[in-house]
Amino acid sequence: MTDLILGIDIGTTAVKLAAYDLAGVEVFRRATPYPTRHAAAIAEQDPSDWLSLVDEGLADLAAAALADRVRAVGVTSQVNTHVFVDGKRHPLHRAITWKDGRCAAQAARIDAEIDHQTRLEWFGAPMPIDASHMVARMAWMAETHPDIWARTAAVLLPKDLAIAHLTGAVLSDPVSHIGAIAPRGGFAPVFDRVAGARTRLPGLQDPTSIAGMTTLPGASGPIPVATGLMDAWAGMLGVGTRRDGQAMYLSGTSEIAGVLSPNIHAAPGILVFPPYAGITMHVAPTQAGGAALDWIAGVLGLSPAQAIATAKPAAALFLPHLPGERAPLWDAHARGTFLGLTPDMGPAELAHCVLEGVAMAVRLAFEGLDQSAGLRANILNCGGGGFASDRWNQIRANMLDRTLQCVAARDPGALGAAAVAAVAAGLHPNLDAALSQTVRFDRRFVPDRAARDRSDALFALYQPAYEAARATNHALAAL
């Protein structure tokens, strides 16, 4: 009986559990969606949904007679999603997700107090404080719900809550708190801007350390659980991105573009993680990828696959900023916008505009990453549910003018979490060994040079269109 590693990914829309052998072959998978509550700027989730689905997945693993073969557990999750918990690890408020913009005023106030040089000293790069930053969430809670703030013992990420649920340990890792960790380690001085914030920060451990032990249903003994790291890093590892000069592109609810480079050239709107394990990741997460496709498909009464299949190019443009935009614009009040529509356009043209609009948002992100990292990566390691469609993948390759190579694994985040757990448990000596054994690519998309003129012409209009619509969209967002 071969040993297995279990990866758990608490994503934006679903909890995924996948068990792999040491060669990365998937032998078990369970993916279950759960709801998000939306209202105005609010996007929140019930943390009990995450934990219930983790428990149900573990029960299914036991029912498949696989639990006793598991030798390590890794957990990753969406971030900046925050849960305020009391001293017994009980959530005191619904989780405030990364898409939630309610803390924009607190973020703007704190951001305005920090000059460029201070950002470099605190974060190592000119990081913005936006509505998804932990310090903005803390300030909002302290101001609007002082009773909850008074009872808060810690503010945790979803993966941290799940690890606490499995092991009883309340901790986190330094990699997952982007824009919050100082270059030399530890939480940055920005948390001194909110009274009591620093005492509510979790302790930090290396991602490949063991957070604690858990007993899985159907298993004969305790199993180590890795401290783990966030979805962007787990996904980066899950698509085999490990060396300087390599780049990754993850697609799910949102799009996440990243490049590895030890060089940091300040670029507006681009985030840079503190170095970890010899890796310096420059990253640009957008706000909507698969979410934009789901939206237009719903409007048209189609499935996402049908919307892609029927899409037809048109001389029109779509800004995919339906819930605002993150990198590199960082504009919580941006809105989705169609431009150039004519009477002869219909569902097929609208669908194609959305597919191209998402690709243009990622192209803008990669242009910022090229500047930040001081290099241009021409091959992107890709993974996530958004890469299921070969047609959309080709549209992306054409717009980005870069080659896309897609991993065989359906859930790169879960695979990356499992790889980290394998190292923590001593099943692989290091991350290089783990990734060389587990990551395989099965599809490749090369830019179509015949499409270059059209792609370049559309993209030349993308940022000017955003700037032109900005004042109107901000006014509409205030209504």
C-alpha positions as MATLAB code, in Angstrom:
seq = 'MTDLILGIDIGTTAVKLAAYDLAGVEVFRRATPYPTRHAAAIAEQDPSDWLSLVDEGLADLAAAALADRVRAVGVTSQVNTHVFVDGKRHPLHRAITWKDGRCAAQAARIDAEIDHQTRLEWFGAPMPIDASHMVARMAWMAETHPDIWARTAAVLLPKDLAIAHLTGAVLSDPVSHIGAIAPRGGFAPVFDRVAGARTRLPGLQDPTSIAGMTTLPGASGPIPVATGLMDAWAGMLGVGTRRDGQAMYLSGTSEIAGVLSPNIHAAPGILVFPPYAGITMHVAPTQAGGAALDWIAGVLGLSPAQAIATAKPAAALFLPHLPGERAPLWDAHARGTFLGLTPDMGPAELAHCVLEGVAMAVRLAFEGLDQSAGLRANILNCGGGGFASDRWNQIRANMLDRTLQCVAARDPGALGAAAVAAVAAGLHPNLDAALSQTVRFDRRFVPDRAARDRSDALFALYQPAYEAARATNHALAAL';
ca = [
       0.000    0.000    0.000;
       1.560    3.299   -1.096;
       1.805    6.298    1.216;
      -0.453    9.279    0.533;
      -0.300   13.015    1.228;
      -3.534   14.949    1.692;
      -3.920   18.495    0.392;
      -6.806   20.693    1.557;
      -7.617   23.924   -0.286;
     -10.232   26.299    1.148;
     -10.905   28.287   -1.998;
     -13.144   31.250   -2.662;
     -16.072   29.140   -3.825;
     -15.313   25.548   -2.776;
     -13.412   23.377   -0.334;
     -11.240   20.839   -2.127;
      -9.543   17.793   -0.653;
      -7.175   15.725   -2.776;
      -4.936   12.811   -1.816;
      -1.818   12.067   -3.869;
       0.829    9.409   -3.839;
       4.454   10.554   -3.550;
       4.673   10.821   -7.350;
       1.802   13.302   -7.444;
      -0.809   10.913   -8.817;
      -4.270   11.821   -7.555;
      -6.083    8.929   -5.890;
      -8.900   10.810   -4.150;
     -10.665   14.113   -4.743;
     -13.651   15.893   -3.275;
     -14.676   19.439   -4.235;
     -17.776   20.968   -2.660;
     -19.016   24.521   -3.223;
     -20.319   26.777   -0.487;
     -22.021   30.195   -0.548;
     -20.759   33.737   -0.199;
     -23.074   36.444    1.105;
     -22.982   39.574   -1.058;
     -24.515   42.936   -0.161;
     -23.206   46.257   -1.468;
     -19.476   46.214   -0.597;
     -19.880   43.112    1.568;
     -18.592   39.667    0.580;
     -18.542   37.359    3.583;
     -18.624   33.650    4.353;
     -19.584   31.437    7.263;
     -16.406   29.807    8.634;
     -18.458   26.869    9.840;
     -19.064   26.004    6.170;
     -15.321   25.528    5.644;
     -14.877   23.335    8.696;
     -17.974   21.232    7.995;
     -16.816   20.557    4.443;
     -13.323   19.643    5.656;
     -14.860   17.159    8.105;
     -17.172   15.731    5.433;
     -14.225   15.310    3.066;
     -12.238   13.493    5.718;
     -15.225   11.199    6.322;
     -15.340   10.416    2.595;
     -11.614    9.693    2.632;
     -12.196    7.226    5.469;
     -15.139    5.652    3.621;
     -12.808    5.068    0.667;
     -10.457    3.190    3.028;
      -7.637    5.657    2.298;
      -7.245    7.532    5.587;
      -4.851    5.026    7.127;
      -2.438    5.542    4.201;
      -2.165    9.308    4.753;
       1.228   10.304    6.146;
       0.884   14.102    6.144;
      -1.753   16.819    5.717;
      -1.241   20.201    4.066;
      -3.720   23.074    4.129;
      -3.891   26.181    1.949;
      -6.584   28.785    1.475;
      -7.756   32.028    0.052;
      -6.242   35.166    1.599;
      -6.815   38.162    2.526;
      -9.866   36.584    4.107;
      -9.982   37.136    7.844;
     -11.727   35.458   10.754;
     -11.931   37.078   14.196;
     -11.849   34.316   16.837;
     -12.060   34.219   20.622;
      -9.745   32.412   23.015;
     -11.442   29.087   22.298;
     -10.973   29.469   18.520;
     -14.670   30.206   17.965;
     -15.439   32.697   15.156;
     -17.049   35.875   16.466;
     -18.136   37.278   13.082;
     -18.644   35.989    9.570;
     -15.366   35.833    7.650;
     -14.563   39.011    5.725;
     -13.311   37.770    2.345;
     -10.690   39.238    0.052;
     -13.461   40.519   -2.237;
     -15.049   42.564    0.573;
     -14.648   46.327    0.269;
     -16.368   47.545    3.438;
     -13.073   48.574    5.053;
     -12.069   50.940    2.226;
     -12.332   54.085    4.364;
     -10.091   52.677    7.096;
      -7.632   51.440    4.473;
      -7.497   54.820    2.734;
      -6.883   56.613    6.019;
      -4.011   54.322    7.024;
      -2.574   54.257    3.495;
      -2.503   58.057    3.325;
      -0.365   58.166    6.478;
       2.454   56.053    4.982;
       4.977   57.643    2.619;
       6.917   55.832   -0.104;
      10.156   55.467    1.867;
       8.334   54.077    4.886;
       6.637   51.468    2.700;
      10.022   50.318    1.443;
      11.330   50.071    5.011;
       8.247   48.281    6.347;
       7.425   45.942    3.477;
      10.450   45.930    1.148;
       8.295   47.272   -1.703;
       5.707   50.072   -2.173;
       2.788   47.941   -0.960;
      -0.654   49.572   -0.813;
      -2.994   49.300    2.167;
      -6.318   48.408    0.584;
      -9.692   47.265    1.880;
      -8.509   43.638    2.059;
      -5.486   44.315    4.273;
      -5.613   42.780    7.761;
      -4.851   46.116    9.454;
      -7.811   47.763    7.682;
     -10.058   44.900    8.800;
      -8.834   45.285   12.373;
      -9.441   49.040   12.319;
     -12.953   48.516   10.945;
     -13.817   45.926   13.586;
     -12.440   48.081   16.410;
     -14.455   51.083   15.185;
     -17.746   49.461   14.227;
     -17.940   46.424   16.534;
     -15.912   47.281   19.650;
     -17.654   44.472   21.558;
     -16.388   41.863   19.084;
     -12.958   43.487   18.983;
     -12.725   43.300   22.762;
     -13.438   39.545   22.664;
     -11.065   38.857   19.763;
      -8.032   36.769   20.703;
      -6.648   36.349   17.176;
      -7.332   37.211   13.549;
      -6.795   34.156   11.360;
      -6.744   33.153    7.725;
      -9.066   30.313    6.628;
      -6.192   27.824    6.519;
      -5.136   28.849   10.019;
      -8.662   28.268   11.325;
      -8.761   24.842    9.651;
      -5.388   23.926   11.162;
      -6.623   25.051   14.583;
      -9.713   22.886   14.020;
      -7.550   19.855   13.166;
      -4.755   20.298   15.714;
      -5.765   22.897   18.313;
      -2.749   25.046   17.376;
      -3.361   28.758   16.731;
      -0.614   29.997   14.418;
       0.145   31.144   10.898;
       3.098   31.540    8.554;
       4.941   34.662    7.369;
       4.522   33.949    3.654;
       0.730   34.212    3.618;
       0.480   37.733    5.033;
       1.513   39.754    2.001;
       1.942   43.447    2.692;
       2.035   42.754    6.416;
       5.463   41.190    7.026;
       8.689   43.148    7.440;
      11.670   42.281    5.199;
      13.555   40.807    8.167;
      10.555   38.840    9.372;
       7.699   39.397   11.786;
       4.649   41.585   11.366;
       5.398   45.096   10.106;
       4.990   48.284   12.200;
       1.794   49.140   10.321;
      -0.097   47.180   12.994;
       0.928   49.763   15.572;
      -1.529   52.108   13.816;
      -4.481   50.241   15.405;
      -4.634   49.986   19.192;
      -4.516   46.357   20.318;
      -3.836   44.961   16.823;
      -0.403   43.564   17.600;
      -1.677   41.487   20.528;
      -4.218   39.831   18.224;
      -1.711   38.655   15.611;
      -1.028   34.906   15.423;
       2.406   33.442   16.039;
       4.401   32.646   12.889;
       6.113   29.398   11.857;
       7.894   28.230    8.742;
       5.412   26.813    6.168;
       7.264   23.476    6.061;
       7.192   23.105    9.838;
       4.664   20.890   11.616;
       1.825   22.893   13.152;
       0.527   19.942   15.140;
      -0.877   16.439   14.933;
      -4.348   15.313   14.005;
      -6.237   12.043   14.032;
      -8.186   11.435   10.855;
     -11.329    9.289   10.888;
     -10.314    5.801    9.836;
      -6.618    6.356   10.578;
      -4.780    4.286   13.186;
      -2.615    7.052   14.623;
      -1.822   10.765   14.685;
      -0.712   12.447   11.458;
       1.393   15.631   11.116;
      -0.263   18.762    9.740;
       2.015   21.293    8.066;
       1.845   25.002    8.898;
       1.385   25.558    5.164;
       0.964   28.737    3.146;
      -1.526   30.739    1.089;
      -3.211   29.720   -2.157;
      -0.984   31.800   -4.471;
       2.157   30.168   -3.101;
       0.651   26.692   -2.909;
      -0.594   27.127   -6.474;
       2.797   28.455   -7.568;
       4.423   25.298   -6.217;
       1.616   23.166   -7.645;
       2.402   24.429  -11.161;
       6.114   23.786  -10.694;
       7.312   27.395  -10.384;
      10.392   27.388   -8.173;
      13.337   29.055   -9.957;
      14.258   32.685  -10.598;
      12.980   33.784  -14.007;
      10.015   31.422  -13.914;
       6.438   32.704  -13.938;
       3.034   31.354  -13.012;
      -0.548   32.131  -13.909;
      -3.354   30.742  -11.737;
      -6.972   31.044  -12.805;
     -10.046   30.467  -10.681;
     -12.509   32.975   -9.301;
      -9.759   35.541   -9.855;
      -6.546   35.542  -11.892;
      -3.168   35.523  -10.136;
      -0.012   36.338  -12.071;
       3.419   35.939  -10.536;
       7.113   36.069  -11.426;
      10.124   34.893   -9.407;
      13.078   37.288   -9.288;
      15.514   38.392   -6.572;
      15.541   41.877   -8.119;
      12.967   44.397   -6.937;
      12.256   47.454   -9.087;
       9.354   49.354   -7.546;
       6.368   49.105   -9.891;
       2.991   50.701   -9.135;
       0.423   48.213   -7.876;
       2.693   45.165   -7.869;
       3.129   43.213   -4.635;
       6.383   41.587   -3.577;
       6.566   38.873   -0.947;
       9.455   38.803    1.511;
      11.944   36.147    0.363;
      11.252   32.599    1.473;
      13.332   29.477    0.733;
      15.351   31.431   -1.806;
      12.172   32.597   -3.571;
      11.169   36.221   -4.084;
       7.736   36.311   -5.690;
       6.375   39.385   -7.415;
       2.622   38.957   -7.684;
      -0.366   40.721   -9.221;
      -3.780   39.287   -8.264;
      -6.715   40.622  -10.243;
     -10.231   40.720   -8.827;
     -12.255   38.753  -11.391;
     -11.379   35.930  -13.777;
     -13.687   32.949  -13.688;
     -16.107   35.155  -11.752;
     -16.498   37.399  -14.807;
     -17.179   34.381  -17.025;
     -19.712   33.022  -14.539;
     -21.430   36.411  -14.514;
     -21.810   36.780  -18.285;
     -22.864   33.137  -18.623;
     -25.575   33.698  -16.021;
     -26.757   36.884  -17.725;
     -26.987   35.031  -21.047;
     -28.660   31.956  -19.543;
     -25.737   29.724  -20.547;
     -23.249   27.529  -18.763;
     -19.692   28.898  -18.712;
     -18.662   26.208  -21.212;
     -21.503   27.213  -23.548;
     -20.567   30.879  -23.283;
     -16.992   30.077  -24.314;
     -18.097   27.788  -27.144;
     -20.410   30.387  -28.673;
     -18.086   33.396  -28.206;
     -17.437   35.443  -31.348;
     -14.833   38.228  -31.719;
     -16.128   41.790  -31.944;
     -14.715   45.303  -32.164;
     -15.727   46.036  -28.566;
     -14.089   46.104  -25.170;
     -14.936   44.898  -21.667;
     -13.370   46.020  -18.396;
     -13.769   43.004  -16.044;
     -13.912   45.125  -12.897;
     -17.316   43.927  -11.713;
     -16.343   43.814   -8.007;
     -13.654   46.501   -8.345;
     -10.075   45.715   -9.273;
      -6.947   44.681   -7.474;
      -3.505   44.641   -9.097;
      -2.198   46.729  -10.575;
      -4.997   49.339  -10.350;
      -6.144   48.775   -6.742;
      -9.454   50.490   -7.309;
     -12.277   49.173   -5.115;
     -14.748   51.466   -6.889;
     -13.970   50.347  -10.441;
     -16.892   48.685  -12.218;
     -17.443   46.329  -15.131;
     -17.822   48.283  -18.345;
     -18.629   47.440  -21.969;
     -17.477   49.901  -24.638;
     -18.121   49.987  -28.370;
     -21.341   47.954  -28.484;
     -23.392   48.127  -31.691;
     -26.890   46.834  -32.586;
     -25.512   43.844  -34.466;
     -23.753   42.475  -31.385;
     -25.391   39.831  -29.239;
     -24.614   37.118  -26.687;
     -21.712   35.638  -28.661;
     -19.932   38.978  -28.949;
     -20.534   39.889  -25.302;
     -19.104   36.551  -24.188;
     -15.980   37.043  -26.296;
     -15.506   40.550  -24.916;
     -15.487   39.106  -21.389;
     -12.931   36.409  -22.291;
     -10.646   39.001  -23.864;
     -11.255   41.501  -21.059;
     -10.018   39.044  -18.443;
      -6.968   38.328  -20.608;
      -6.271   42.068  -20.937;
      -6.430   42.516  -17.158;
      -3.777   39.810  -16.833;
      -1.648   41.372  -19.591;
      -1.679   44.659  -17.675;
      -0.667   42.724  -14.562;
       2.239   41.031  -16.347;
       3.468   44.341  -17.751;
       3.765   45.579  -14.158;
       5.424   42.322  -13.120;
       7.986   42.631  -15.929;
       8.953   46.040  -14.532;
       8.946   44.913  -10.902;
      11.001   41.766  -11.505;
      13.327   43.289  -14.084;
      12.667   40.485  -16.554;
      10.081   39.152  -18.987;
       9.024   35.520  -18.627;
       7.859   34.171  -21.982;
       6.606   30.822  -20.651;
       3.912   30.769  -17.973;
       3.244   27.720  -15.794;
      -0.541   27.608  -15.547;
      -3.125   25.854  -13.411;
      -6.570   26.104  -11.885;
     -10.128   25.562  -13.008;
     -10.029   28.579  -15.312;
      -7.715   26.715  -17.678;
     -10.219   23.957  -18.466;
     -11.104   25.566  -21.814;
      -8.519   25.229  -24.573;
     -10.255   27.995  -26.518;
      -9.961   30.515  -23.684;
      -6.375   29.417  -23.124;
      -5.540   30.281  -26.738;
      -7.213   33.687  -26.384;
      -5.040   34.299  -23.335;
      -1.849   33.174  -25.083;
      -2.633   35.493  -27.996;
      -3.387   38.484  -25.770;
      -0.408   37.937  -23.464;
       1.957   37.046  -26.329;
       3.416   34.362  -24.084;
       3.358   30.577  -24.125;
       1.082   28.873  -21.605;
       1.888   25.393  -20.301;
      -0.830   23.840  -18.150;
      -0.344   21.303  -15.389;
      -2.116   17.976  -15.404;
      -3.279   18.351  -11.780;
      -6.827   19.645  -11.450;
      -6.140   21.434   -8.169;
      -2.642   22.948   -8.118;
      -3.307   24.587   -4.753;
      -4.105   21.263   -3.124;
      -1.107   19.653   -4.838;
       1.184   22.434   -3.625;
      -0.198   22.117   -0.087;
       0.438   18.373   -0.222;
       4.016   18.954   -1.434;
       4.676   21.297    1.490;
       3.243   18.695    3.883;
       5.456   15.997    2.373;
       8.530   18.102    3.151;
       7.272   18.908    6.670;
       6.799   15.199    7.382;
      10.184   14.235    5.910;
       8.700   12.303    2.991;
      10.653   14.507    0.559;
      13.933   16.194    1.570;
      13.011   19.631    0.200;
      10.588   21.482   -2.065;
      12.741   20.953   -5.160;
      12.568   17.195   -4.720;
       8.856   17.279   -3.979;
       8.018   19.334   -7.073;
      10.279   17.354   -9.406;
       8.360   14.224   -8.403;
       4.823   15.582   -8.470;
       4.343   18.246  -11.185;
       3.562   17.281  -14.794;
       2.369   19.412  -17.745;
      -0.082   18.088  -20.332;
      -1.098   21.036  -22.594;
       0.748   23.916  -24.249;
      -0.603   27.042  -25.988;
       1.648   29.148  -28.214;
       0.663   32.694  -29.312;
      -0.877   32.895  -32.776;
       1.126   35.572  -34.566;
      -1.815   36.238  -36.902;
      -3.795   37.432  -33.880;
      -1.125   39.809  -32.607;
      -2.321   42.989  -34.356;
      -5.864   42.601  -33.056;
      -4.662   41.787  -29.522;
      -2.286   44.750  -29.444;
      -4.917   47.128  -30.825;
      -7.472   46.106  -28.201;
      -5.001   46.223  -25.344;
      -3.844   49.722  -26.358;
      -7.389   50.850  -25.537;
      -7.719   48.956  -22.253;
      -6.113   51.268  -19.702;
      -7.286   54.492  -21.431;
     -10.819   53.059  -21.331;
     -10.476   52.431  -17.597;
      -9.217   55.964  -17.015;
     -12.016   57.461  -19.132;
     -14.726   55.506  -17.275;
     -13.174   55.913  -13.842;
     -14.961   59.061  -12.673;
     -18.338   57.805  -13.885;
     -17.891   54.380  -12.299;
     -16.797   55.915   -9.005;
     -19.883   58.133   -9.007;
     -22.109   55.138   -9.746;
     -20.437   53.131   -6.973;
     -21.385   55.871   -4.516;
     -25.107   55.749   -5.388;
];
